């Protein structure tokens, strides 16, 4: 019972922090989210917002890198998705301006949804037309020099025992068509520190591993499934490695 109660209070504190931090950064976030051309400036403030949230929740980050990442170029960031913390962690890890692709329901969250609509690409997972539009919008943002962050599982798996759900291929199709390298990231324990509302939560150490970028130049579109399988295996093996050190 104390664990559940603390988890509930921890979640309430998380949402309070989101509200307070957005209010504190409202003017710069609003000003820099007015035009697509201002997105790099918006992204810098969004990274600051993410730091406020994580620090305020007492979450320390330990990130390992397979190799040095040049942040002067865009990437299609592909990561596992198990917690609301994934977005904040992605903002902190990825330094080059990156547009998030997320479910349309997030736009309904008060205040947060306002900026999410202005800075991200929304997808209605029940609409084929929406999915096509997302691909078109994503391609245009890549042409403008922004990266993309996509969680290819398509959402947070409801079953907490699922280590990594099957991937959807949109990220890999975009990468091949645009020639943008893929940057895989594996989050070790975000769900353990911030699961669903009624399942606890606690401060502590968040761990992540940034894999080497995968160049896609020369890969034919017909091999997008093979590319997806390659990245899936990469993340799954890293999750298993993290599990052996827990």
N, C-alpha and C positions, 0 to 999 in steps of 0.2 A: 504493500500500500504506500509506504513512504516514497518508493521509487516511482510509482505511477503519479503521485501527487507532485513530486519534483519535476517529472517530465512535463506535466501539464503547465506548471509555472514556467518552466524553461521555454516551452513553446509560446506562451503568452508574452514572455520577455522578448523572444525573437520577433514577434509581430510588432511589439511596441518599439523595438529598435529600428525596424524597417520604417515605421511611421516617422519616428523622430529624426532618423538620418535623412530621409527624403525631404522632410520639412527643412532641415538644416541646409541641405544642398539644393533646395527648390529653384532658386534663381539661376544658378549656373547650369543646372540640368535643363531647365526650361529654355534658357537662351540658346544653349548649344544643340538642343534637339529640334530646333525649328527648321533647319535645312540639312539635307544630306551632306552638303559640303562641310558642315561643322561637326560631322560625326566623330572624327579623331579627337576633337576637344571634348565632346560629350563622353567618349570612352574613358578619358583620363579621370573625369569626375565619377563615372560609374565604378572604376577600379577603387577609387577612394571610398565610395559608398560601401562596396563589398568589404573593404578592410575594416570599416567602422562596425559592420555587422559581426564579422568573425571575431574581431578583438573584443567587442562588447559581450560576446557570448562565451568568452574565455576559451576560444579554440585556437590552439597553436598549430602552425602548419609546418610540415616537414616534406619538402618536395625534392625528389632525386631526378637527375637528368641523365639520359643515356649518352647524350653528347651536347655540346654547346649549341643553343638554338639562335640563329640569326633572326632578330625581331624586326628587321627592316623590310620584311616581305609578308604577304598575307598567307594564311593557311586555312585549310578546312579542318577544323578541330573536331575530332571524333573521340568521345569519351563514354564510359559506362554511366548509367543514370540510376541512382538509388535513393536520392535524398534531395530536398530543396536546397541543401548546401552546395550542390554541384555547380549551380550557377555562380555563386559567390566565389567558389574555389577557381572556377574557370576564368572569371574576371581577374583574379589575383595572379594566376599563373601565366595567362596569355597577355603579352605586352603589346602586340601589334593590334590595331583597331579591328575588332571582330564583332560581326552582327550575329545575334542569337536567333535561331529558329525555334519557336515554341508554340505550344497549344493555345488556341484562341481563348480558352477559358481564363487564362492568366490576365487577360485584359480587363476582366471584371473585378479584379482586386482593387479596392479603393486606393487612389493615389498612385500606388505602384503600377497599376494597369494603365494609367494615363501615360506614363513614361515608357512602359513596355510597348504600347501601340506605336509610339513615336520613334522608337529606336530599334525595334526588332521586327522580324517577319512572322506574322501569325498564320497558323495553319489549323483549319477545321478538319480533324482527322476523319470525319464522317462524310466529307464532301470531296468528290474527285476533282471538281472544278477548282476548289480551293488548293488542292495539292498541286495542280498544274500551275496555278498562279504563283504559288510559293517557289516553284522551280524557276519560273521566269524572273521573279523579283530577286531571287538569290543570284542568278546569273548576272543580273544588272549590277548588283552590289559588288560582285567579284570583279566585274569590268571596271568599276570605280576604284578598285584597289583595296577594298575591305575584305577581311577574312570572314569565315562563317564558323559558327559553333553549332554542331548538330549532335544530338544524342540518338544514335541510330536504332536503339531499342524501341523508340517511338513513345516512350513514357516510362515512368517508374514502375517496375514489375510489382503487382499487388502481393505476390507470394514472396515473402522475405527470404525463402530458402533458394530462390532462383539466383544463381551466381551471375549469370549474364543471359538475358533474353535474346532471341534471334534478331538479327539486324535487318533493317529495311535498307534498300539500295540507293536511295536518293542522294546521299552524301557522296557516294563513290561515282555515281553517274556525273554529278556536278564536277567532281575533281578531275575526271578524265576529260570531259568536254571543255573545261576551262584551262586545263594544264596546271591547276593549283595543287601544290603538294599537300598531303594529308599529315596532320600532326596528331598521333594517337596519345591519349592521356588515360591512365588508369587510376581511379580513386579507390583507396583501400577500404576505408571504414567510415565514410560519411553517414551511412545508414545507422551504424552503431551509435553515433553521437547525436543524430537527429533523424529518428524514424518517423512513422506516422504519429499523428497527434496523441493518440492514447497508448503509445508503446514506449514511453520513456524519452530519454535524451539526457545528455550530460556534457559538460566542458571536457577538454582534454586535447589529445594530439591527433590531428588529421594528417594522414599520409597520402601522398600521390606520387606517381611515377610518370615522367614525360619521356616518351619513346622518341627515337630518332625519326625525323620527318621522312615520309615515303614519297619519293618523286614518282609522278605518274606520266611524265612525258614519254610518248611512244607506246603507251598501253592502249590497245584498241578497246572501244566501247563494249565489244562482245565479251571482254574479260572482266566486266565490272563485278560479276558474281565471285570470281576468283579473288579479286582485290578485297571484296567484302569479307570473304572467308579468311583471308590472310590477316586482316586487321582484327577480326573476331578472335582468332587463335592467339594473337599477340596479347590482347587484353585479358582473355580468359587465363592464359598461362601466368600472366602477372598477378591476377587476382588469386590464383592458387598459390603463387609464391608468397604473396602477402599473408594468406591464410596460414601458411606454415610458420610464420614468424609472430603470429598473434599470441 
